[in-house]
Amino acid sequence: MTTVSDAAPDPVAPPARDLLTPRARALERAALRHGGAHCAALCLVSLASTAAGLLLPAVLGRALDLLLAGDPATRWVARATALVLLLGVLDAAAGVLSGTADGRAAAWLRRLVTGQVLALGPRAADRFGAGDLAARLVGNAAQAGTSPAAVAALLAATAGPVGGVVALGIIDARLALVLLAGAPLLALLLRALARDTTACVGDYQRVQGRMAADLAEAVGGHRTIAAAGTQDRETARVLRPLPELSRAGHRMWHVQGRAAARAVTVAPLLELAVVAVAGYLLTRGEVSVGDLLAASRYAVLATGVGVLVGRLAALARARAATRRLAEVLAEPAPAPGTRPLPPGPGRLELRGVTVRRGGRTVLDGLDLVVPGGTALAVVGRSGTGKSLLAALAGRLTDPDAGEVLLDGVPVADVRHADLRHAVAFAFARPALLGTTIEDAVSFGAAAPTQDRVRSAAREARADTFVERLPRGWDTLCADAPRSGGESQRLGLARAFAHGGRLLILDDALSSLDTVTEHHVTRALFGPGGGRTRLLIAHRATTAARADSVAWLEGGRVRAVAPHEVLWRDPDYRAVFGEETPR
Ligand SMILES: Nc1ncnc2c1ncn2[C@@H]1O[C@H](COP(=O)(O)OP(=O)(O)OP(=O)(O)O)[C@@H](O)[C@H]1O
């Protein structure tokens, strides 16, 4: 195993010494409830195993007493043998049950956290980083999944010492008292171990997450790195936290070593004290030789810190991972609406919309109306918030203030499925999701018909490119290398194929050659479009084909008018680099 850092404070991390945040505790309980039957069975099997382990010394002691007295002891020897066999069977069952419970809990946690990550959208990657999220979903979910089984195992492991003390008390109350005198010390030792282990493991996992985030960033930017010739520097950057991991590992060993050293000092002393008192009682004839044998075994069970240390360390690792998953779940995701979207022409309205990003107000009380069925181009200088406006229009993000309405209904209130059917998006760098090219173009809440996919591909001028592929529409996405323009054409085809009353193109024509752009915009702005179209445009030719243009400046709409009207203004022409602003 591995563990920790005392490196730079992580903004995501809660105070390192908390055993479990309330949210992580709730998540652990939910995972326990989810694996209810398996965990209950595991608990029962583990308790049965502990009970069998507790019975064994008594049975052995009884057999020994009978043998020493020359009485027949066959039945007790047989019982002892049966108990040993039973212990083997129960251990095997516990192994199977804990493996199954771990797997089920990990799968449940992964589904939960993946759903949350996708519900958060871009905010998830902004907050945690894509690599760190992958580390949480893969490694941490597997570790957190062991939590329910670890809790069950710990409960059962606690029953051993408790049962040992009770059994000692049954032999002679003074034996139990000797042991209980040292119990607070052992309890303190275990508590410190659990706390320190959780803190250590949590730190370790955070450093791992940072490395994963840096690696994902480097992989995403591999072309820039290769072009800049900085591979060595990047390797060093990704691996920079290694010394922290090393320190963490050492700290972990130190914590466990210290606990083990204290345990080996305290536990044998207590066992010795119990055996000494039992020996004294034997000399006084108050206990038998068999009792002495049983007492010595029960003393070992009652001071069984070794098993508890192992179980506690496993639980601490699981809990540190649970805490990292709980951090992701704690991010507030936009709540899906509940209202159906009534039929309408696709009238889009932004009322007093304000969006803040990176400490700055990007859109500042912006108002805009796009009448249903019309095409509006949004233009503005780089960084004025055009993409944010596009994201708001289709509720890929929510405004910090103000409201976005589609056909009079706030998009935040509209049912998720209705909204996704009503709004189609195409992006500058579309992600093609699905196994084949056909899947990638059909990708959406409801799959369009094949005819629709084909005609959408023709409109987006993607058909010729697809037909040239080795297996046409059945070509695997992984086997279809694409240029930026080809990717954009497939992304456009996907948006066209899904229909809906509002089509949003966020810079989705930027990589098309001018001939293709001409054909696509003709289809887009030609008769029979019907739906409302919102286009983020950088080219004057694209803006000129729209019904009107919204000119963004300073977080607001400076003007809305047809392109030829706005073109008279030199400031507007300057947006397209046509003229130096006055
Ligand atoms: N998640 C974010 N965190 C911080 N700043 C952000 C975030 N998203 C957007 N911004 C900032 O908001 C501003 C507007 O971004 P947006 O992408 O909407 O601009 P744009 O007008 O589409 O630009 P371009 O024409 O260059 O594509 C930019 O300054 C950008 O840096």
The ligand as an ORCA input file, in Angstrom:
! r2SCAN-3c Opt
* xyz 0 1
  N     -14.538     27.900    -16.550
  C     -14.016     29.112    -16.679
  N     -13.196     29.590    -15.729
  C     -12.662     30.830    -15.844
  N     -12.895     31.643    -16.881
  C     -13.701     31.204    -17.848
  C     -14.296     29.928    -17.811
  N     -15.055     29.778    -18.911
  C     -14.922     30.926    -19.633
  N     -14.116     31.773    -18.979
  C     -13.738     33.119    -19.417
  O     -14.911     33.760    -19.856
  C     -14.607     34.589    -20.966
  C     -15.577     34.292    -22.091
  O     -15.317     33.011    -22.590
  P     -16.006     32.519    -23.924
  O     -15.419     31.208    -24.246
  O     -17.462     32.594    -23.764
  O     -15.497     33.639    -24.944
  P     -15.769     33.739    -26.481
  O     -16.374     35.063    -26.710
  O     -16.517     32.559    -26.983
  O     -14.281     33.728    -27.004
  P     -13.679     33.197    -28.399
  O     -14.238     34.049    -29.471
  O     -12.221     33.435    -28.223
  O     -14.036     31.760    -28.526
  C     -13.167     34.335    -21.328
  O     -12.395     35.399    -20.835
  C     -12.831     33.058    -20.613
  O     -11.496     33.053    -20.224
*
